[in-house]
């Protein structure tokens, strides 16, 4: 298993970032949070401050097996506005490496980059308005394809995290972590 990064921008949805950190670490996955600024402290959409593990310049994003994007407003637009992340996501996609996004991020960040072109995906209902090229199913909590996972919102953070864990470490590990957290 390689390294995974959860990318944080001001206004991120806290549960959508922290549930994957927790679940992946329980599953033995090396995962670090990354601030897109030079400040490791990032404040979420609901005023919760998180000390990221790394800043963007400290992270070796090119070596990531998975790049994971929480949603949130203005978190997702802030991610979309950070050109180095957008370039890294395009390269990640072209190299067939993992990308996971939840809430507004599939529509606001991934769709404009063409990453969801011709793909069935989900996002927070309403965020898909005005987008093209993606077959949106916003009533679905999580839609997983090999190397690409989307989820629709905060209440889907746990199944989103478990889908990422399964993609990285396998079904048995994901089921073990789900059972250990009393999810199943």
N, CA and C atoms as an extended XYZ file, in Angstrom:
552
Properties=species:S:1:pos:R:3:atomname:S:1:resname:S:1:resid:I:1 pbc="F F F"
N         0.841       -1.187        0.000 N   UNK     1
C         0.000        0.000        0.000 CA  UNK     1
C         0.878        1.240        0.000 C   UNK     1
N         0.539        2.158       -0.865 N   UNK     2
C         1.252        3.423       -0.914 CA  UNK     2
C         0.595        4.470       -0.041 C   UNK     2
N         0.949        5.682       -0.283 N   UNK     3
C         0.464        6.800        0.524 CA  UNK     3
C        -0.778        7.428       -0.095 C   UNK     3
N        -1.667        7.899        0.789 N   UNK     4
C        -2.848        8.638        0.373 CA  UNK     4
C        -2.826       10.004        1.038 C   UNK     4
N        -3.362       10.988        0.331 N   UNK     5
C        -3.437       12.346        0.851 CA  UNK     5
C        -4.872       12.833        0.839 C   UNK     5
N        -5.287       13.458        1.935 N   UNK     6
C        -6.578       14.134        2.011 CA  UNK     6
C        -6.268       15.623        1.972 C   UNK     6
N        -6.790       16.301        0.967 N   UNK     7
C        -6.446       17.690        0.709 CA  UNK     7
C        -7.454       18.617        1.402 C   UNK     7
N        -6.913       19.558        2.186 N   UNK     8
C        -7.757       20.473        2.956 CA  UNK     8
C        -7.614       21.905        2.461 C   UNK     8
N        -8.750       22.557        2.261 N   UNK     9
C        -8.809       23.981        1.947 CA  UNK     9
C        -9.754       24.632        2.935 C   UNK     9
N        -9.567       25.900        3.197 N   UNK    10
C       -10.455       26.616        4.115 CA  UNK    10
C       -11.908       26.382        3.725 C   UNK    10
N       -12.731       26.053        4.720 N   UNK    11
C       -14.144       25.807        4.481 CA  UNK    11
C       -14.477       24.372        4.127 C   UNK    11
N       -13.530       23.435        4.342 N   UNK    12
C       -13.802       22.026        4.054 CA  UNK    12
C       -14.863       21.482        5.017 C   UNK    12
N       -15.573       20.454        4.583 N   UNK    13
C       -16.574       19.790        5.431 CA  UNK    13
C       -15.827       18.844        6.366 C   UNK    13
N       -15.859       19.145        7.654 N   UNK    14
C       -15.023       18.453        8.628 CA  UNK    14
C       -15.217       16.935        8.659 C   UNK    14
N       -16.450       16.473        8.732 N   UNK    15
C       -16.689       15.025        8.833 CA  UNK    15
C       -16.222       14.298        7.570 C   UNK    15
N       -16.308       14.960        6.429 N   UNK    16
C       -15.902       14.339        5.170 CA  UNK    16
C       -14.390       14.201        5.051 C   UNK    16
N       -13.660       14.979        5.815 N   UNK    17
C       -12.199       14.861        5.844 CA  UNK    17
C       -11.748       13.898        6.930 C   UNK    17
N       -12.347       14.005        8.111 N   UNK    18
C       -11.853       13.232        9.255 CA  UNK    18
C       -12.315       11.781        9.260 C   UNK    18
N       -13.498       11.489        8.750 N   UNK    19
C       -13.921       10.082        8.685 CA  UNK    19
C       -12.948        9.265        7.831 C   UNK    19
N       -12.569        9.727        6.641 N   UNK    20
C       -11.578        8.950        5.873 CA  UNK    20
C       -10.226        8.828        6.571 C   UNK    20
N        -9.762        9.889        7.230 N   UNK    21
C        -8.494        9.786        7.962 CA  UNK    21
C        -8.592        8.659        8.987 C   UNK    21
N        -9.633        8.687        9.790 N   UNK    22
C        -9.816        7.697       10.848 CA  UNK    22
C        -9.937        6.278       10.292 C   UNK    22
N       -10.820        6.092        9.334 N   UNK    23
C       -11.072        4.749        8.783 CA  UNK    23
C        -9.829        4.205        8.092 C   UNK    23
N        -9.156        5.027        7.301 N   UNK    24
C        -7.968        4.543        6.598 CA  UNK    24
C        -6.862        4.182        7.577 C   UNK    24
N        -6.660        4.989        8.595 N   UNK    25
C        -5.624        4.669        9.580 CA  UNK    25
C        -5.975        3.407       10.360 C   UNK    25
N        -7.230        3.215       10.694 N   UNK    26
C        -7.647        1.969       11.352 CA  UNK    26
C        -7.339        0.759       10.470 C   UNK    26
N        -7.410        0.964        9.147 N   UNK    27
C        -7.150       -0.111        8.195 CA  UNK    27
C        -5.687       -0.264        7.828 C   UNK    27
N        -4.824        0.503        8.481 N   UNK    28
C        -3.394        0.371        8.235 CA  UNK    28
C        -2.886        1.117        7.016 C   UNK    28
N        -3.680        2.028        6.484 N   UNK    29
C        -3.288        2.791        5.305 CA  UNK    29
C        -2.534        4.036        5.752 C   UNK    29
N        -1.437        4.322        5.084 N   UNK    30
C        -0.695        5.549        5.350 CA  UNK    30
C        -1.427        6.699        4.673 C   UNK    30
N        -1.977        7.586        5.483 N   UNK    31
C        -2.740        8.718        4.970 CA  UNK    31
C        -2.343        9.964        5.748 C   UNK    31
N        -2.178       11.051        5.015 N   UNK    32
C        -1.844       12.321        5.638 CA  UNK    32
C        -2.761       13.408        5.103 C   UNK    32
N        -3.059       14.374        5.976 N   UNK    33
C        -3.830       15.533        5.569 CA  UNK    33
C        -2.857       16.601        5.065 C   UNK    33
N        -3.286       17.321        4.030 N   UNK    34
C        -2.432       18.312        3.385 CA  UNK    34
C        -3.196       19.621        3.241 C   UNK    34
N        -2.640       20.696        3.775 N   UNK    35
C        -3.186       22.034        3.581 CA  UNK    35
C        -2.717       22.557        2.234 C   UNK    35
N        -3.614       23.225        1.494 N   UNK    36
C        -3.204       23.770        0.204 CA  UNK    36
C        -2.435       25.083        0.352 C   UNK    36
N        -2.308       25.574        1.579 N   UNK    37
C        -1.565       26.812        1.799 CA  UNK    37
C        -0.273       26.499        2.546 C   UNK    37
N         0.468       27.533        2.869 N   UNK    38
C         1.713       27.361        3.630 CA  UNK    38
C         1.443       27.253        5.127 C   UNK    38
N         0.183       27.370        5.534 N   UNK    39
C        -0.214       27.261        6.934 CA  UNK    39
C        -0.851       25.890        7.157 C   UNK    39
N        -0.338       25.128        8.110 N   UNK    40
C        -0.894       23.801        8.391 CA  UNK    40
C        -2.260       23.877        9.063 C   UNK    40
N        -2.590       24.983        9.719 N   UNK    41
C        -3.896       25.125       10.352 CA  UNK    41
C        -4.929       25.491        9.289 C   UNK    41
N        -5.981       24.658        9.206 N   UNK    42
C        -7.047       24.885        8.233 CA  UNK    42
C        -8.369       24.862        8.998 C   UNK    42
N        -9.206       25.862        8.787 N   UNK    43
C       -10.489       25.950        9.473 CA  UNK    43
C       -11.583       25.474        8.533 C   UNK    43
N       -12.387       24.540        9.035 N   UNK    44
C       -13.458       23.949        8.244 CA  UNK    44
C       -14.688       24.832        8.137 C   UNK    44
N       -15.687       24.322        7.438 N   UNK    45
C       -16.925       25.053        7.168 CA  UNK    45
C       -17.696       25.401        8.434 C   UNK    45
N       -17.477       24.646        9.496 N   UNK    46
C       -18.220       24.860       10.742 CA  UNK    46
C       -17.315       25.338       11.864 C   UNK    46
N       -16.192       25.953       11.499 N   UNK    47
C       -15.320       26.590       12.463 CA  UNK    47
C       -14.380       25.666       13.211 C   UNK    47
N       -14.278       24.414       12.799 N   UNK    48
C       -13.362       23.470       13.442 CA  UNK    48
C       -11.992       23.604       12.788 C   UNK    48
N       -11.001       23.952       13.594 N   UNK    49
C        -9.644       24.077       13.088 CA  UNK    49
C        -8.924       22.738       13.140 C   UNK    49
N        -8.280       22.383       12.068 N   UNK    50
C        -7.531       21.130       11.958 CA  UNK    50
C        -6.086       21.467       11.619 C   UNK    50
N        -5.175       20.872       12.362 N   UNK    51
C        -3.743       21.013       12.059 CA  UNK    51
C        -3.393       19.923       11.047 C   UNK    51
N        -3.215       20.311        9.799 N   UNK    52
C        -2.868       19.340        8.755 CA  UNK    52
C        -1.492       18.743        9.046 C   UNK    52
N        -1.285       17.531        8.558 N   UNK    53
C         0.007       16.875        8.723 CA  UNK    53
C         1.100       17.584        7.941 C   UNK    53
N         0.723       18.104        6.764 N   UNK    54
C         1.691       18.709        5.851 CA  UNK    54
C         1.083       19.911        5.153 C   UNK    54
N         1.942       20.779        4.654 N   UNK    55
C         1.497       21.798        3.717 CA  UNK    55
C         1.683       21.234        2.301 C   UNK    55
N         1.084       21.903        1.325 N   UNK    56
C         1.179       21.451       -0.056 CA  UNK    56
C         2.635       21.277       -0.489 C   UNK    56
N         3.469       22.242       -0.129 N   UNK    57
C         4.877       22.188       -0.548 CA  UNK    57
C         5.659       21.061        0.125 C   UNK    57
N         5.194       20.569        1.259 N   UNK    58
C         5.870       19.473        1.964 CA  UNK    58
C         5.446       18.100        1.452 C   UNK    58
N         4.289       18.025        0.820 N   UNK    59
C         3.744       16.739        0.384 CA  UNK    59
C         4.304       16.344       -0.988 C   UNK    59
N         4.521       15.054       -1.155 N   UNK    60
C         4.956       14.519       -2.449 CA  UNK    60
C         3.711       14.008       -3.183 C   UNK    60
N         2.907       14.951       -3.649 N   UNK    61
C         1.619       14.617       -4.261 CA  UNK    61
C         1.790       13.676       -5.449 C   UNK    61
N         2.848       13.831       -6.205 N   UNK    62
C         3.073       12.984       -7.378 CA  UNK    62
C         3.232       11.518       -7.002 C   UNK    62
N         3.610       11.240       -5.768 N   UNK    63
C         3.798        9.857       -5.314 CA  UNK    63
C         2.538        9.260       -4.694 C   UNK    63
N         1.465       10.035       -4.628 N   UNK    64
C         0.234        9.562       -3.979 CA  UNK    64
C        -0.430        8.448       -4.779 C   UNK    64
N        -0.837        7.409       -4.073 N   UNK    65
C        -1.676        6.398       -4.701 CA  UNK    65
C        -3.119        6.891       -4.792 C   UNK    65
N        -3.544        7.640       -3.773 N   UNK    66
C        -4.898        8.205       -3.742 CA  UNK    66
C        -4.838        9.658       -3.318 C   UNK    66
N        -5.600       10.494       -4.012 N   UNK    67
C        -5.864       11.868       -3.604 CA  UNK    67
C        -7.343       11.926       -3.249 C   UNK    67
N        -7.628       12.396       -2.031 N   UNK    68
C        -8.985       12.387       -1.491 CA  UNK    68
C        -9.414       13.821       -1.208 C   UNK    68
N       -10.605       14.184       -1.692 N   UNK    69
C       -11.110       15.543       -1.569 CA  UNK    69
C       -12.396       15.587       -0.757 C   UNK    69
N       -12.381       16.243        0.409 N   UNK    70
C       -13.645       16.510        1.084 CA  UNK    70
C       -14.381       17.611        0.334 C   UNK    70
N       -15.647       17.790        0.647 N   UNK    71
C       -16.413       18.868        0.037 CA  UNK    71
C       -16.474       20.058        0.965 C   UNK    71
N       -17.638       20.657        0.994 N   UNK    72
C       -17.854       21.838        1.817 CA  UNK    72
C       -17.862       23.097        0.981 C   UNK    72
N       -18.553       24.082        1.512 N   UNK    73
C       -18.594       25.393        0.875 CA  UNK    73
C       -18.082       26.384        1.908 C   UNK    73
N       -17.004       27.059        1.650 N   UNK    74
C       -16.332       27.250        0.372 CA  UNK    74
C       -15.162       26.298        0.129 C   UNK    74
N       -15.091       25.181        0.858 N   UNK    75
C       -13.960       24.266        0.703 CA  UNK    75
C       -13.762       23.752       -0.710 C   UNK    75
N       -14.827       23.220       -1.314 N   UNK    76
C       -14.696       22.675       -2.672 CA  UNK    76
C       -14.308       23.756       -3.684 C   UNK    76
N       -14.968       24.929       -3.690 N   UNK    77
C       -14.511       25.975       -4.606 CA  UNK    77
C       -13.061       26.399       -4.343 C   UNK    77
N       -12.636       26.389       -3.085 N   UNK    78
C       -11.244       26.731       -2.789 CA  UNK    78
C       -10.291       25.687       -3.358 C   UNK    78
N       -10.677       24.412       -3.294 N   UNK    79
C        -9.860       23.366       -3.920 CA  UNK    79
C        -9.812       23.575       -5.425 C   UNK    79
N       -10.967       23.840       -6.022 N   UNK    80
C       -11.042       24.032       -7.476 CA  UNK    80
C       -10.216       25.218       -7.935 C   UNK    80
N       -10.064       26.213       -7.080 N   UNK    81
C        -9.307       27.399       -7.430 CA  UNK    81
C        -7.809       27.286       -7.218 C   UNK    81
N        -7.356       26.137       -6.711 N   UNK    82
C        -5.935       25.944       -6.446 CA  UNK    82
C        -5.321       25.189       -7.619 C   UNK    82
N        -4.700       25.926       -8.530 N   UNK    83
C        -4.186       25.366       -9.787 CA  UNK    83
C        -3.232       24.188       -9.596 C   UNK    83
N        -2.305       24.202       -8.621 N   UNK    84
C        -1.413       23.042       -8.466 CA  UNK    84
C        -2.174       21.746       -8.160 C   UNK    84
N        -3.259       21.839       -7.390 N   UNK    85
C        -4.068       20.649       -7.119 CA  UNK    85
C        -4.766       20.183       -8.391 C   UNK    85
N        -5.334       21.106       -9.130 N   UNK    86
C        -6.035       20.730      -10.364 CA  UNK    86
C        -5.089       20.031      -11.335 C   UNK    86
N        -3.878       20.536      -11.454 N   UNK    87
C        -2.892       19.900      -12.326 CA  UNK    87
C        -2.531       18.511      -11.798 C   UNK    87
N        -2.348       18.397      -10.487 N   UNK    88
C        -2.020       17.097       -9.884 CA  UNK    88
C        -3.143       16.090      -10.096 C   UNK    88
N        -4.389       16.537      -10.006 N   UNK    89
C        -5.528       15.638      -10.222 CA  UNK    89
C        -5.573       15.150      -11.668 C   UNK    89
N        -5.300       16.024      -12.613 N   UNK    90
C        -5.283       15.601      -14.023 CA  UNK    90
C        -4.199       14.551      -14.259 C   UNK    90
N        -3.028       14.769      -13.689 N   UNK    91
C        -1.925       13.809      -13.822 CA  UNK    91
C        -2.277       12.496      -13.122 C   UNK    91
N        -2.851       12.586      -11.937 N   UNK    92
C        -3.270       11.401      -11.177 CA  UNK    92
C        -4.224       10.561      -12.020 C   UNK    92
N        -5.182       11.222      -12.634 N   UNK    93
C        -6.175       10.546      -13.468 CA  UNK    93
C        -5.523        9.913      -14.704 C   UNK    93
N        -4.675       10.665      -15.379 N   UNK    94
C        -3.994       10.147      -16.568 CA  UNK    94
C        -3.116        8.941      -16.248 C   UNK    94
N        -2.555        8.934      -15.046 N   UNK    95
C        -1.708        7.819      -14.616 CA  UNK    95
C        -2.502        6.649      -14.037 C   UNK    95
N        -3.835        6.751      -14.019 N   UNK    96
C        -4.675        5.659      -13.529 CA  UNK    96
C        -4.580        5.446      -12.026 C   UNK    96
N        -4.222        6.496      -11.303 N   UNK    97
C        -4.118        6.394       -9.845 CA  UNK    97
C        -5.417        6.874       -9.209 C   UNK    97
N        -5.605        6.568       -7.920 N   UNK    98
C        -6.872        6.790       -7.246 CA  UNK    98
C        -7.223        8.233       -6.946 C   UNK    98
N        -8.514        8.536       -7.154 N   UNK    99
C        -9.093        9.831       -6.797 CA  UNK    99
C       -10.436        9.548       -6.137 C   UNK    99
N       -10.668       10.208       -4.993 N   UNK   100
C       -11.952       10.097       -4.309 CA  UNK   100
C       -12.411       11.496       -3.927 C   UNK   100
N       -13.702       11.769       -4.119 N   UNK   101
C       -14.246       13.093       -3.813 CA  UNK   101
C       -15.672       12.948       -3.302 C   UNK   101
N       -16.032       13.807       -2.377 N   UNK   102
C       -17.340       13.753       -1.740 CA  UNK   102
C       -17.992       15.128       -1.735 C   UNK   102
N       -19.300       15.135       -1.658 N   UNK   103
C       -20.122       16.334       -1.483 CA  UNK   103
C       -20.057       17.207       -2.733 C   UNK   103
N       -19.628       18.438       -2.608 N   UNK   104
C       -19.548       19.339       -3.755 CA  UNK   104
C       -18.346       19.051       -4.649 C   UNK   104
N       -17.313       18.415       -4.108 N   UNK   105
C       -16.066       18.255       -4.855 CA  UNK   105
C       -16.167       17.471       -6.165 C   UNK   105
N       -16.981       16.411       -6.259 N   UNK   106
C       -17.068       15.764       -7.574 CA  UNK   106
C       -17.521       16.734       -8.671 C   UNK   106
N       -18.539       17.547       -8.374 N   UNK   107
C       -19.079       18.467       -9.384 CA  UNK   107
C       -18.231       19.718       -9.541 C   UNK   107
N       -17.739       20.258       -8.438 N   UNK   108
C       -17.043       21.544       -8.461 CA  UNK   108
C       -15.568       21.403       -8.834 C   UNK   108
N       -14.944       20.304       -8.420 N   UNK   109
C       -13.511       20.124       -8.678 CA  UNK   109
C       -13.268       19.153       -9.834 C   UNK   109
N       -13.806       17.946       -9.751 N   UNK   110
C       -13.471       16.911      -10.741 CA  UNK   110
C       -14.145       17.101      -12.093 C   UNK   110
N       -15.415       17.461      -12.104 N   UNK   111
C       -16.134       17.577      -13.372 CA  UNK   111
C       -15.488       18.590      -14.320 C   UNK   111
N       -15.147       19.802      -13.869 N   UNK   112
C       -14.537       20.755      -14.799 CA  UNK   112
C       -13.185       20.296      -15.355 C   UNK   112
N       -12.524       19.378      -14.662 N   UNK   113
C       -11.231       18.874      -15.130 CA  UNK   113
C       -11.386       17.735      -16.134 C   UNK   113
N       -12.630       17.297      -16.376 N   UNK   114
C       -12.883       16.210      -17.310 CA  UNK   114
C       -12.687       14.832      -16.708 C   UNK   114
N       -12.427       14.761      -15.424 N   UNK   115
C       -12.148       13.476      -14.766 CA  UNK   115
C       -13.397       12.598      -14.700 C   UNK   115
N       -14.570       13.226      -14.698 N   UNK   116
C       -15.816       12.457      -14.625 CA  UNK   116
C       -16.513       12.333      -15.977 C   UNK   116
N       -15.825       12.651      -17.048 N   UNK   117
C       -16.405       12.581      -18.383 CA  UNK   117
C       -16.871       11.158      -18.692 C   UNK   117
N       -18.172       11.006      -18.969 N   UNK   118
C       -18.738        9.714      -19.322 CA  UNK   118
C       -18.880        8.743      -18.163 C   UNK   118
N       -18.741        9.232      -16.942 N   UNK   119
C       -18.757        8.378      -15.756 CA  UNK   119
C       -20.058        8.578      -14.979 C   UNK   119
N       -20.537        7.523      -14.344 N   UNK   120
C       -21.628        7.644      -13.387 CA  UNK   120
C       -21.013        8.058      -12.060 C   UNK   120
N       -21.531        9.133      -11.475 N   UNK   121
C       -20.974        9.659      -10.232 CA  UNK   121
C       -22.090       10.246       -9.382 C   UNK   121
N       -21.743       10.594       -8.154 N   UNK   122
C       -22.681       11.252       -7.261 CA  UNK   122
C       -22.001       12.455       -6.639 C   UNK   122
N       -22.825       13.374       -6.141 N   UNK   123
C       -22.343       14.565       -5.461 CA  UNK   123
C       -23.485       15.106       -4.608 C   UNK   123
N       -23.231       16.178       -3.896 N   UNK   124
C       -24.288       16.805       -3.108 CA  UNK   124
C       -25.372       17.296       -4.066 C   UNK   124
N       -26.641       16.938       -3.808 N   UNK   125
C       -27.713       17.321       -4.726 CA  UNK   125
C       -27.749       18.829       -4.979 C   UNK   125
N       -27.785       19.182       -6.237 N   UNK   126
C       -27.816       20.564       -6.669 CA  UNK   126
C       -26.475       21.055       -7.177 C   UNK   126
N       -25.396       20.475       -6.683 N   UNK   127
C       -24.059       20.893       -7.136 CA  UNK   127
C       -23.806       20.506       -8.585 C   UNK   127
N       -24.526       19.519       -9.076 N   UNK   128
C       -24.327       19.048      -10.443 CA  UNK   128
C       -24.960       19.968      -11.483 C   UNK   128
N       -25.806       20.882      -11.044 N   UNK   129
C       -26.489       21.773      -11.988 CA  UNK   129
C       -25.470       22.585      -12.781 C   UNK   129
N       -25.648       22.616      -14.077 N   UNK   130
C       -24.763       23.368      -14.957 CA  UNK   130
C       -23.538       22.598      -15.422 C   UNK   130
N       -23.360       21.364      -14.925 N   UNK   131
C       -22.225       20.557      -15.368 CA  UNK   131
C       -22.630       19.728      -16.580 C   UNK   131
N       -21.648       19.238      -17.312 N   UNK   132
C       -21.914       18.382      -18.461 CA  UNK   132
C       -20.950       17.203      -18.441 C   UNK   132
N       -21.353       16.143      -19.137 N   UNK   133
C       -20.458       15.013      -19.357 CA  UNK   133
C       -20.489       13.924      -18.316 C   UNK   133
N       -21.185       14.138      -17.208 N   UNK   134
C       -21.238       13.156      -16.129 CA  UNK   134
C       -22.672       12.669      -15.965 C   UNK   134
N       -22.834       11.378      -15.731 N   UNK   135
C       -24.147       10.787      -15.451 CA  UNK   135
C       -24.359       10.835      -13.935 C   UNK   135
N       -25.006       11.889      -13.462 N   UNK   136
C       -25.167       12.105      -12.024 CA  UNK   136
C       -26.298       11.275      -11.436 C   UNK   136
N       -26.026       10.662      -10.286 N   UNK   137
C       -27.016        9.922       -9.501 CA  UNK   137
C       -26.885       10.400       -8.055 C   UNK   137
N       -27.379       11.608       -7.791 N   UNK   138
C       -27.153       12.225       -6.483 CA  UNK   138
C       -27.882       11.528       -5.341 C   UNK   138
N       -28.832       10.667       -5.664 N   UNK   139
C       -29.514        9.896       -4.613 CA  UNK   139
C       -28.662        8.724       -4.121 C   UNK   139
N       -27.600        8.402       -4.821 N   UNK   140
C       -26.686        7.332       -4.404 CA  UNK   140
C       -25.677        7.897       -3.419 C   UNK   140
N       -25.460        7.196       -2.303 N   UNK   141
C       -24.499        7.656       -1.299 CA  UNK   141
C       -23.068        7.610       -1.830 C   UNK   141
N       -22.688        6.470       -2.374 N   UNK   142
C       -21.317        6.262       -2.853 CA  UNK   142
C       -21.384        5.525       -4.180 C   UNK   142
N       -20.594        5.984       -5.122 N   UNK   143
C       -20.432        5.270       -6.386 CA  UNK   143
C       -18.938        5.026       -6.561 C   UNK   143
N       -18.583        3.753       -6.635 N   UNK   144
C       -17.168        3.374       -6.725 CA  UNK   144
C       -16.878        2.701       -8.062 C   UNK   144
N       -15.888        3.218       -8.727 N   UNK   145
C       -15.304        2.621       -9.927 CA  UNK   145
C       -13.843        2.320       -9.580 C   UNK   145
N       -13.184        1.439      -10.303 N   UNK   146
C       -11.756        1.236      -10.026 CA  UNK   146
C       -10.997        2.566      -10.141 C   UNK   146
N       -10.387        2.969       -9.060 N   UNK   147
C        -9.590        4.193       -9.057 CA  UNK   147
C       -10.361        5.490       -8.968 C   UNK   147
N       -11.692        5.435       -8.840 N   UNK   148
C       -12.503        6.649       -8.777 CA  UNK   148
C       -13.725        6.413       -7.895 C   UNK   148
N       -13.810        7.172       -6.813 N   UNK   149
C       -14.914        7.025       -5.863 CA  UNK   149
C       -15.518        8.398       -5.611 C   UNK   149
N       -16.860        8.480       -5.702 N   UNK   150
C       -17.558        9.714       -5.365 CA  UNK   150
C       -18.633        9.413       -4.328 C   UNK   150
N       -18.969       10.430       -3.542 N   UNK   151
C       -20.023       10.290       -2.530 CA  UNK   151
C       -20.796       11.594       -2.461 C   UNK   151
N       -22.006       11.523       -1.880 N   UNK   152
C       -22.918       12.656       -2.008 CA  UNK   152
C       -22.995       13.633       -0.845 C   UNK   152
N       -22.441       13.350        0.305 N   UNK   153
C       -22.539       14.356        1.351 CA  UNK   153
C       -22.110       13.876        2.719 C   UNK   153
N       -22.243       14.735        3.726 N   UNK   154
C       -21.727       14.444        5.057 CA  UNK   154
C       -22.180       13.111        5.647 C   UNK   154
N       -23.447       12.762        5.479 N   UNK   155
C       -23.925       11.503        6.077 CA  UNK   155
C       -23.346       10.283        5.368 C   UNK   155
N       -22.718       10.483        4.230 N   UNK   156
C       -22.096        9.390        3.486 CA  UNK   156
C       -20.602        9.274        3.755 C   UNK   156
N       -20.087       10.052        4.702 N   UNK   157
C       -18.647       10.060        4.971 CA  UNK   157
C       -18.120        8.689        5.384 C   UNK   157
N       -18.871        7.962        6.208 N   UNK   158
C       -18.414        6.642        6.658 CA  UNK   158
C       -18.388        5.632        5.514 C   UNK   158
N       -19.486        5.457        4.759 N   UNK   159
C       -19.405        4.517        3.637 CA  UNK   159
C       -18.402        4.954        2.566 C   UNK   159
N       -18.223        6.257        2.386 N   UNK   160
C       -17.202        6.787        1.478 CA  UNK   160
C       -15.819        6.321        1.917 C   UNK   160
N       -15.529        6.511        3.198 N   UNK   161
C       -14.228        6.117        3.745 CA  UNK   161
C       -14.012        4.611        3.622 C   UNK   161
N       -15.045        3.842        3.888 N   UNK   162
C       -14.921        2.379        3.786 CA  UNK   162
C       -14.728        1.938        2.333 C   UNK   162
N       -15.345        2.629        1.393 N   UNK   163
C       -15.148        2.302       -0.028 CA  UNK   163
C       -13.699        2.577       -0.442 C   UNK   163
N       -13.141        3.668        0.064 N   UNK   164
C       -11.733        3.968       -0.233 CA  UNK   164
C       -10.842        2.896        0.385 C   UNK   164
N       -11.121        2.550        1.636 N   UNK   165
C       -10.332        1.516        2.306 CA  UNK   165
C       -10.399        0.198        1.538 C   UNK   165
N       -11.584       -0.186        1.096 N   UNK   166
C       -11.721       -1.426        0.328 CA  UNK   166
C       -10.912       -1.364       -0.960 C   UNK   166
N       -10.928       -0.215       -1.633 N   UNK   167
C       -10.168       -0.070       -2.876 CA  UNK   167
C        -8.670       -0.191       -2.637 C   UNK   167
N        -8.216        0.258       -1.478 N   UNK   168
C        -6.784        0.249       -1.179 CA  UNK   168
C        -6.330       -1.067       -0.552 C   UNK   168
N        -7.080       -1.526        0.453 N   UNK   169
C        -6.613       -2.650        1.278 CA  UNK   169
C        -7.410       -3.932        1.110 C   UNK   169
N        -8.499       -3.878        0.358 N   UNK   170
C        -9.297       -5.070        0.126 CA  UNK   170
C       -10.557       -5.136        0.982 C   UNK   170
N       -11.457       -5.980        0.531 N   UNK   171
C       -12.772       -6.110        1.165 CA  UNK   171
C       -12.673       -6.624        2.596 C   UNK   171
N       -11.807       -7.577        2.853 N   UNK   172
C       -11.698       -8.157        4.201 CA  UNK   172
C       -11.283       -7.101        5.223 C   UNK   172
N       -10.318       -6.266        4.863 N   UNK   173
C        -9.863       -5.214        5.780 CA  UNK   173
C       -10.989       -4.206        6.003 C   UNK   173
N       -11.677       -3.810        4.941 N   UNK   174
C       -12.780       -2.857        5.072 CA  UNK   174
C       -13.884       -3.431        5.961 C   UNK   174
N       -14.210       -4.692        5.778 N   UNK   175
C       -15.237       -5.326        6.613 CA  UNK   175
C       -14.791       -5.411        8.068 C   UNK   175
N       -13.519       -5.702        8.290 N   UNK   176
C       -12.991       -5.763        9.666 CA  UNK   176
C       -13.090       -4.398       10.350 C   UNK   176
N       -12.704       -3.343        9.641 N   UNK   177
C       -12.786       -1.994       10.206 CA  UNK   177
C       -14.246       -1.602       10.410 C   UNK   177
N       -15.117       -1.919        9.469 N   UNK   178
C       -16.551       -1.618        9.620 CA  UNK   178
C       -17.117       -2.306       10.851 C   UNK   178
N       -16.756       -3.555       11.035 N   UNK   179
C       -17.248       -4.288       12.222 CA  UNK   179
C       -16.677       -3.697       13.505 C   UNK   179
N       -15.413       -3.347       13.490 N   UNK   180
C       -14.763       -2.801       14.676 CA  UNK   180
C       -15.304       -1.448       15.086 C   UNK   180
N       -15.864       -0.710       14.143 N   UNK   181
C       -16.463        0.598       14.457 CA  UNK   181
C       -17.978        0.484       14.664 C   UNK   181
N       -18.478       -0.747       14.638 N   UNK   182
C       -19.910       -1.043       14.798 CA  UNK   182
C       -20.757       -0.502       13.647 C   UNK   182
N       -20.120       -0.275       12.501 N   UNK   183
C       -20.857        0.182       11.325 CA  UNK   183
C       -21.730       -0.946       10.762 C   UNK   183
N       -21.176       -2.186       10.826 N   UNK   184
C       -21.982       -3.340       10.365 CA  UNK   184
C       -22.158       -4.310       11.519 C   UNK   184
